[in-house]
């Protein structure tokens, strides 16, 4: 089954993290840019126009918000990510959308309160983790903090060839 997701695309981060993302993050090689996941999986792709209408209605009630990525962190599974100073606005957006689409729990229900983050690499062992952290700190720490205003969410869909593409972009607060 082909999937879809609702994401916040992170502008200007591609070139800084692509050498690690393309090699280690499967969806990066399949067309998914650096992002913060708001809801995955969402609907079966292709998403219906009714689902997009319902999503747009939810997003009318969410005002644009600021995100500040201010540190590089590590999940226990070896995923290296950029963390926001405060993920409350992303969590609130996820909850608002999930309330309208209760059959689409975030991460298939695997996390009760998903931590907003931007995956930049996935290390497969301890040595690679330490190497990636050293390299990524050198590249990313001079860029931090990264501040941007989230004014829209992006609906991504998987294609038959398993690559992902943007289906539509929906504006917050209107």
C-alpha angles and dihedrals in degrees: 000000000000116000141209134206140196112227147169108231114216111224120223098008098101100087094045096054106022096096089063099032096052092050099042112020109072097206092051090065087048095059105273111135124211106296149149111243114231096176129358130199097023118160133342109271129280091049115219121246088240091058090050090050091050091048092049089052091054092047091055086070095052116082121214111271141193125249123194116193103202110159147032114236140175131226116213091251092064097263111144114205147168111246127209121235088235123010096184096108092051091046090050091051090050091050093047092051094043090053090060092042103037091164089065107066114182112269089000089294092301093128124039093205110015115214112235110236146144111238110221101169144353117218118206097200142013095265093051091046092056092045093049093046091052093048095043094047089055091051102036108033093069088055095052135139095043112188127189140156117242107220099156145025125222125223110212124193134195116236127214089266088056093247118129128233138177111266096181145331119232126200123232121233099020 
